[in-house]
Amino acid sequence: MQRLTKKFYFSLIQKVDNYDCLHINAQSLDKYLVNHQLLKQKLEKVLQDSIDKNLNAIWLRLDKHQLILSQLISDLGFQMHHCTQDYLLFSKWLHKESSRLPNYASHKIILQYLLINSKNQVFLIDNQMPQQDVDDSSLFPIMAQKYFKQNYNLNIQALYVCDVAQQVNSNITITLKCQLQQEDQSQENFVQKTIIGYDQRFEINSFDKYIIYNKSQ
């Protein structure tokens, strides 16, 4: 598929991502703050060209000083996706069927590991389990294997999610239980310690950065 470049649409700077969604650069909108009609014409051209190229959606961000353009954007069929203290993000799905655009994340997902060996000893680092940010549950095993291999040269197997906890700040911490595969590796970081409350089985179902969890039977 042909990719759109800066030279198109009178310097409305944009790019197409790997999901065939067009992103319009917010900075390129500044010159139209005093000429809404010209911006309307150019956005209409962008919309039609994106449909002709069978793109999936358009993302358009307005920074705080550009909010005067929000009514024009809405009139062109864009919907508000989410806002922060600094910007307002609009989206427009370009197909007839229901939108498949992801919802805005409401939580930050933190993944931590509980690694044991054949003696049921626990791997600890400074008495804390390692943590990583994650937004897709299908990546859990890969992230765990990569983490321990790169940092400690340990080959591990991810077993199951053994604990899910929501923090005061609404972040969700997920603990993945893993097992050491090669017993001949150095095990100096394994200690005889029991971590209370970390051995329940949970099913994890994720969609984009949202995550839903329930205890397995």
C-alpha positions in Angstrom: 0.0 0.0 0.0 1.3 3.5 -0.9 2.2 5.4 2.2 1.2 9.1 2.5 4.0 11.6 3.0 4.5 15.2 4.2 4.0 16.6 0.7 0.4 15.6 0.6 -2.5 17.8 1.5 -0.7 21.2 1.8 1.5 20.2 4.7 -1.0 18.4 6.9 1.8 16.2 8.2 0.7 12.6 8.6 1.8 9.0 8.8 0.2 5.6 8.4 0.9 3.0 11.1 1.1 -0.8 10.9 -2.6 -1.1 11.4 -3.4 1.0 8.3 -4.5 3.9 10.4 -3.6 7.5 9.5 -2.2 9.8 12.2 -2.3 13.6 11.6 0.4 15.5 13.3 -1.0 18.1 15.8 1.7 20.7 15.0 0.7 20.9 11.4 -2.8 22.2 12.5 -1.4 25.4 14.0 -1.4 27.3 10.8 -5.2 26.8 10.4 -6.2 28.2 13.8 -7.3 31.4 12.0 -8.6 29.7 8.8 -11.0 27.0 9.7 -12.6 26.8 6.3 -9.2 25.9 4.7 -8.6 23.2 7.3 -12.1 21.8 6.6 -11.4 21.5 2.9 -8.1 19.8 3.5 -9.5 17.4 6.1 -12.3 16.5 3.7 -9.6 15.7 1.1 -7.7 13.6 3.6 -10.9 11.7 4.5 -11.7 10.9 0.9 -8.2 9.9 0.0 -8.0 7.6 3.1 -11.2 5.9 2.1 -10.0 5.5 -1.5 -6.8 3.9 -0.1 -8.8 1.5 2.1 -7.3 2.7 5.3 -9.0 1.7 8.5 -9.1 4.9 10.6 -7.8 8.4 11.2 -6.4 9.6 14.4 -6.3 13.4 15.0 -4.9 15.0 18.1 -5.6 18.6 19.3 -3.3 20.1 21.8 -4.6 22.5 24.5 -4.1 25.6 22.4 -5.9 24.0 19.4 -9.3 23.2 21.1 -11.0 25.9 19.1 -10.9 23.4 16.2 -12.8 20.7 18.1 -16.2 21.7 16.8 -15.0 21.6 13.2 -13.4 18.2 13.8 -16.7 16.8 15.3 -18.7 18.2 12.4 -16.5 16.1 10.0 -17.6 12.9 11.9 -14.7 12.5 14.2 -15.4 11.1 17.7 -13.7 12.0 20.9 -11.6 9.0 22.0 -10.0 10.3 25.2 -8.4 13.4 26.7 -5.6 14.2 29.1 -4.4 17.4 30.7 -2.5 18.2 27.6 -4.5 17.1 24.6 -7.8 15.8 23.1 -7.6 12.8 20.8 -10.2 12.2 18.1 -10.7 9.2 15.9 -12.8 8.3 12.8 -13.4 4.7 11.8 -13.6 4.5 8.0 -15.5 1.3 7.4 -19.2 0.5 7.5 -18.9 -2.2 10.1 -18.5 -1.4 13.8 -15.3 0.2 14.9 -12.5 -2.0 16.0 -10.4 0.8 17.4 -9.2 0.0 20.9 -10.6 1.8 23.9 -8.5 4.1 26.0 -6.5 2.3 28.8 -7.8 3.0 32.3 -5.1 1.0 34.2 -1.4 0.4 34.0 -0.5 -3.3 34.0 2.6 -4.3 35.9 3.9 -7.8 35.5 6.1 -9.4 38.2 7.5 -12.9 38.4 7.5 -15.7 41.0 10.3 -18.1 39.9 10.9 -21.4 41.7 13.2 -24.3 41.2 12.6 -28.1 41.7 13.1 -27.7 45.4 10.3 -25.1 45.5 12.9 -22.4 46.5 12.1 -18.8 45.4 14.2 -16.6 43.3 14.6 -13.1 44.9 16.4 -10.0 43.8 17.1 -7.6 46.7 14.1 -9.3 48.4 11.8 -8.0 45.6 10.4 -9.7 42.6 11.3 -8.0 39.2 8.6 -6.0 37.6 7.8 -5.0 34.0 5.1 -2.9 32.3 2.9 -4.9 29.9 -0.2 -4.3 27.7 -0.9 -7.7 26.2 -1.3 -10.9 28.2 -0.1 -13.1 25.3 3.4 -11.6 25.9 3.6 -12.8 29.5 5.6 -16.0 28.8 7.9 -14.3 26.2 8.7 -11.4 28.5 9.5 -13.7 31.4 11.8 -15.9 29.4 13.6 -12.9 27.9 14.0 -11.2 31.3 15.6 -14.1 33.1 17.8 -15.1 30.1 19.1 -11.7 29.5 19.7 -10.6 33.1 20.6 -13.9 34.8 21.2 -16.5 32.0 18.4 -18.6 33.4 16.1 -20.7 31.2 12.6 -20.7 32.6 9.1 -21.9 31.8 6.1 -19.7 32.5 3.5 -21.8 34.4 0.4 -19.6 35.1 -0.8 -16.4 36.7 -0.8 -16.9 40.4 -1.9 -13.6 41.8 -3.7 -10.4 40.6 -3.9 -7.3 42.7 -5.2 -3.8 42.2 -3.2 -1.0 43.8 -4.4 2.2 45.4 -3.5 4.1 42.3 -5.7 1.7 40.1 -2.6 0.0 38.6 -3.0 -3.8 38.4 -0.1 -6.0 39.4 -0.1 -9.5 37.9 2.2 -12.2 39.2 3.3 -14.9 36.8 4.6 -18.1 38.4 7.6 -19.6 36.5 9.8 -22.6 37.0 13.5 -23.0 36.4 14.3 -25.4 33.5 18.0 -26.0 33.9 18.9 -27.1 37.4 22.7 -27.0 36.6 22.5 -23.2 36.3 23.8 -21.0 39.2 21.1 -20.9 41.9 22.7 -18.5 44.3 19.6 -16.2 44.2 17.2 -19.0 45.2 16.3 -18.9 48.9 14.1 -21.0 51.1 11.3 -18.6 51.6 7.5 -18.8 51.3 5.6 -15.9 49.8 2.2 -16.0 51.3 -0.8 -15.6 49.0 1.0 -16.3 45.7 -0.3 -19.6 44.5 -3.8 -19.2 43.0 -4.6 -19.9 39.3 -6.1 -17.0 37.3 -7.3 -16.9 33.7 -6.2 -13.7 31.9 -8.2 -12.3 28.9 -6.9 -9.1 27.3 -7.9 -6.7 24.6 -5.3 -4.1 23.8 -4.4 -2.4 27.1 -7.6 -3.5 28.9 -7.3 -6.6 31.0 -10.1 -8.7 32.6 -9.2 -11.4 35.1 -11.1 -14.1 37.0 -10.0 -17.0 39.2 -9.9 -20.4 37.5 -12.0 -23.2 38.9 
